[in-house]
């Protein structure tokens, strides 16, 4: 049967407000306002402001250290201590961070004595005056991040040190990076410089409140954890090509649309079909996510508004076919494998959808080297449903009775 969209299931507990998706920008002065880096075959957004706006307005990407929302912190618990919010860690957790920092410093070629002296200086208690002074003066919640102190090391996920340093540079503003501090999903980005009564200083990850059985003290954090936003290739190209709000850089050079298209095709052989499906659902108001689909044997999961508000409604399998639906299918489903996939999808309260990307017979390989070929592709959706004889018989009896 043809695809017939049904009402999605709401989540019981919603902890954030909905923000309108990013608009289409065709004004040159307002385009490419965000920046991403192509590093190790991954598209990473590293500037904190860009991360929050891209994720909140459309739920693009996921945090490299988080399950979904990029809100990883060195501690999940924050506490106000003498008018300052600090992340709280136990003594054992702090000792573990010290060991990680020592291993990182040793890997940089430092001798054992230097490493020991560095860790010793980091682990000395600091006064609250030092915290306020080094934390930026307490002007607002978005306190300046002091960065690595006392020889502490910074580490990220899937990013080499040199690439990470480049990645953290803002293409438009080379000012000091801002740290979001402790905030819930509801109140992110809710503070501004115009607030008449600013909240207490959030000094960032440079200091932690270490709690032991007998006392608590403020120490310097051995590690500064950097949370980045990782975009799928389809998400990145949609933001570049369809919305015109993102620039992707490779080795500090921006890639044109053609260069980016060809680069993504070389990284992902089925990129043309997968992006066609992604753009098709995005343009119809759905939020497609690719990461969760692998758990259910699908390519995409479709959400209404976004994952925080609704459960996924459809598991989508993307198939490339010719105009006669006679060849080119990548999965090669048998009746048994299709029935198994349908059963798995039904068990998680979703519907299985086959999304066929139809290629014209006269479409050449040369045309696929440009995103202009998307105009010639067609999309056909089919929902796969199990036939239950008892249910069918009951519905038939109701009609004739």
N, C-alpha and C positions, 0 to 999 in steps of 0.2 A: 504494500500500500504506500501511497505517498506520505511524506512527513506531515504530521499534524501535531503542532506544538501544544502541549498540555500545561496546565498551571503548575509551576514548580512548588516544592515544599519549602516553607519558611523554616529558618533555624529558630529554635526556642529562645536562645539567649543571644542577643545582639548587643555588642559592647561598643559600637561606634556609629557615627552618623554617616549618611551617604553623601558623597560629593559627586557633582556632575563630572562626566568624563572629560578628558582633554579635548578642546575644540579643534576643528580643522583650521590650520593657519596657512593662508595663501598670501599674506602680506610679507614682503621680503624683510622689513624691519622687525617683524615679530616671529619670524620662522627660526628654526634651529636654536631655540632658547635653552635646550638641554644638551648635555654632552655625555657621551659614553666612549669607552675604550675597548677595542678588540684585542684581548690579551689571552694567549694560549687557547685560541679557538672559542673563547667565551666573550660575550658582550657585557661589560661591567659598567655600571653607573656608580661613581665614587663620591661626587659632591653631595653632602647631606641634604641640602635644599632640593636638589634635583631628584634625589632618591625618594623623598617624601612626596613630592608633587607627582612624580610619574606613577608611584605605587597607589597613592590615595585617589587619584583621578583616573580610574579605569582599571586598577589592580593589575598593572603590568609587572611581570617579573616576580622574583622572590629573593629574600635575603640569603646571602651565601652561608650565613651561620644560623639562620632561623628556619623554621618550618615553612613559613610563608611571609608574613609581614617582617620587613627588615628592622627589627627592634631589639636585636641582641645586645645585651649589656654584660659587663663583667660580673654582675650580680642581679638577680631578680628582685632583691629586697633593697629598698632605699629608706633612709631614716634621717630625720632632721636632728642635727647635732649642733647646738649653740648657734642656731639660725642658719645653718648651712645643710643642704641635702647632700648626703654621701651614700655611696653603695656600701652595703654591709656584707662582710665575708667572715667566715670563721677562721680561727688560727690555723687549722689544718689546711683549709683552702688557700690561705695566704702562703703557707709554706710550699704548697704545690706550685703556686704561681712563681715563687722564688726559684724553684728547681727548673721550671720551664725557662725562665729568664736566664738562669745560669747556663743551661744547655744551649740556648740561642747565642749567648755571648761567646761560649767556647767554640761554637761552630764558626764564628767570625774570626777565629785565629788568636784570640786573646789568651794569655797564659793564665794558669790557675790562680796565681796570687792576685792579678788584676781583677779577675772575675770575683774572687772572694771579697776584695775591698769594695768593689762596686755594689755587690749585693748587700754588704754590711751597711754602706751609706744609704742605700734605698730603704732598708728596714729599720732605720732610726725613727722614733716618734717625732712628729712635727706639731707645732702649735697651730691653733686656729688662726692666728694672725698671718702665719705663712700661707695657710690655705686660702684665706681671703685675698692676700696680696698676689699670689701666683695664679689664683683662679680667675682674675680679671676684674676685681673690684666690686662685684655684686650689682652690676647695672641692670641685668635682667636674667630671665631663666636661661637664655641662650648664652651662657657664660663661655668665654673663650677657652678652648682646650689647651692646656699648658704643654701638651706633647710629652715626649719621653723626657724624663728627668733623672738626674743622677746616674746616667748610663743605662737607663731602662731601655728595653727593646720594644719595637712595635712589630706586630705580626698581623697578617690578614689571611684570607683563604684563597688558594689557587692563584696567588699573585706574587711574583718575584719582587725582591726589595726595590730594584731599580724601576720596574714597571709600576709598582705600588706608589713610589714617590711621584712619578709622572701622573699617575691616575688621580692623585689627590689634588692636582692643580686645577683650579677653576678656569675655564676658558675665557670668562668675562671679568672675573674678580679674583685677583691674586691675594686677597686678604686672608687672615688667619681663619682656618676651618672652624666652624661652629659645631658644638656638640648638643644634641637634643635633650640630654638629661633624662631624668625619670618622668615619664608621662604615660598615661593610658591611651588606649585607642580613641577614646572620646575627645581628649583634650590636646592631641597633637596639633601643632601649628596654631593653637588658639591664642598664644601670647604674642604681643607685639611691643615695639618700643614706645608706643603711644599710651600704654597702660598707665593710669595715674598712680597705682600702688603696685609696683613690680614685686614678683615673688622673690624669695631668698635666692642667693647665689647658687647656681649649680656649677661647681668647679670642673665638672667633666671627669674623665677616667683617670686623672692624675693622682687622686687621693682616694683611699678607702678607709672605712671604719671597721677595724678588726676587733671581733668580739671573742673573748675567751671565757673560761669558767669564772675567773675572778675579776676581770677588768675589761675595759674597752679602750682603745687608743686609735688615733689617726695616723696612718702610715702612707707612704708613697706607693702607688701601684707599680708592681714590677713590670706589668705588661699593659700596653694600650691596645685594646681590641678594636679593629676597624671592621665595621659592618658595611658591606657593599650590596648593591642590587644587581642581580644577574638576570638578564633578559634572554629569552629564547631568540633564535634567529628570526623567527616569524614576528615576534613582538617588536624586535628592534627595527626590522624593515618596515613594519606597519607604521611605527612612529616616525620613521624617516620619510617614507614614500607616500603614505596615505594621509598622515596628519601634518607632516612638515614641521615637526617641533623638536627633532633630535638630530644631532650630528654624531657620527661614529668616526673615531680617530684610530689610525693605525700608525704607530711610531711617530706620534705627535703631528700627523698629517691627516686632514679630514678626507674621507672617502666620498667620492661622488656616488650618485644613485646607481649608475651603471657599474662602477667598481665594486660597490657593496653587493649588488645583485650577483655579479660573477664570483665574488669571494664567497658568499653564502652558498652558491650552487656548488662550488668546489668543496666546501666543508660538509654539505649535506646533499647527497645526490637527488633526493626526492623533494628538494626545497620548493620547486615550482608548484607541485601539487599541494604540499602542506601549507604554503603561504596562500594559495588560492582558497583553500578551505578556511584558513584562519581569517582572511579578509572578508570572506563571505559571511561568516557568523558575526564578526565584529560590526560589520556594516548594518546588521539587522538587530543590533542592541544586545547581543549576548556577550558574555565574557568567556572566551575559550582559554583553557589552561591545559598545557601539554604534560606537565610533570605527573599529575595524578592519574592520567589515563593509563600509564604503564601497569599500574596495579590491577587493572581490570581488562588488560589486553586490548586497549583502545589507544587512539592517537590523541584525542582531545576530550576534555570534559567541558560541558556547556553549563554556565551559571547565569542566572538572572541577576543583574546588578553587580554581583561579586560574591566570592566565597564566604565573606562574613555574614551575609544576609540570607542566602538560600543554599540548600544542598544542590549538588549538580543534578540536572534534569536528564541529560543525555550523555551516553558514552559514544563517541564518534570514531568510526574507522574510515580513514581516507583511502580511496582507491583511485588509481589512474586507469582510465579505459579509453578506447577509441570511440568513434562516433557510433559504431554498431554494437558497442558493449561486448565485443567479441574477443578482445585481447588486451594485454597490458596490465591486468590486475596483479598487484604485488603480493597479496596474501594467499591467493589460491585456496579459498575456503572449500572444505568439504562439508557435506551436510552434518557430519558429526562434529567437526570443529566449530561450525556456525551455531549448532544447537548448544554446545558447551559454552560458547561465549555469550549466547543469549541467556542461558541459565545463570551464569555468573552476574550478568548485568541486572537481571530481575532480582537476584538475591540481595543486591545492594540498593534496591528501590530506584533503579534508573531504567531508561529505555535505550536499546541499542539502535544506533542510526548508522547506516552506510552512506557515506558522502562520496559520490562518484564525480571525479574531475574529468570531464569529457574533452579530449584533445581532437581537433579537426584532423582529418586524414592528410591534408596538405600542409600541416604545420611543420616547418623545417627546424633542424637543430640550430641553425643560425638565428631564427626568430626567438628561440628560447634564451638567447644570450642577452635579452633586454626585457624589462618588465612590461613593455608594450604588448607582449604576447598574452598577458592576462586578459586583454579585451576579447581574445578569440576563444578563451576557455569557457566552458559551461559547467554549471554545478547542478547535480541532480541528487536529491536526498530520498532515502528509503528507510522506513522504520521496520525493524525486524521484531515480530512479536510471536510468542508461542500460541499455538492453537490448543485450547483446553476444551475437550469435547463436552464435559459436564456443563461448563459455563456457556458454551455455544448452544447446547440443547436447552438450557434454562431460558436463555434470551429468546430462542425461537418459540418456546412454549408461551412466553409472555406475549409475544406478538400475535399468536393465533388464538390465545385464550381470551 
